[in-house]
């Protein structure tokens, strides 16, 4: 017999938006461990680590990473999120919303879903330090997300955290407390698509 889960409607989404090396992955793992219900942890880095992307990259042509492959990859990643949630999965999503257009696209795609958007902030000097310690990141990448891309300037958040001093139980609890006390379907990400 094929297993049939209990109907529950669409899943909820806790979305973490922050620069590279700001601690989103660590935070997502800590949140999932603290929750009493099963949440899927979803990030574009997981797709990359699975070997989804071609190794070949060129300037121009079909293998042009910046102008061809990357935009299509992230457009697909964004479309995976409502598919997973509408199937009834609760999600913790970590992302770097690099462009204002991406934030608008996500708002449209996730309209009608319960989305709680968390701004994950970290001091640029600490981002640099973590990148040096990790050894697998381009130094200045995280700083660039904040200072060049302006990832925290495209709109407000339902909750903000600062991970400069690390991620402790109090920080995790602050997110979960704010999330549990929100009014469903009124998150700032999708509110703009609902009209006045």
Secondary structure as UniProt FT lines:
FT   STRAND          12..18
FT   TURN            20..21
FT   HELIX           24..34
FT   STRAND          39..43
FT   HELIX           44..49
FT   TURN            50..51
FT   TURN            62..63
FT   HELIX           65..69
FT   HELIX           70..86
FT   TURN            87..88
FT   STRAND          90..95
FT   HELIX           100..109
FT   TURN            110..112
FT   STRAND          114..121
FT   HELIX           124..134
FT   TURN            139..140
FT   HELIX           141..147
FT   TURN            151..152
FT   STRAND          159..162
FT   TURN            164..165
FT   HELIX           169..180
FT   TURN            184..185
FT   HELIX           188..191
FT   HELIX           192..194
//
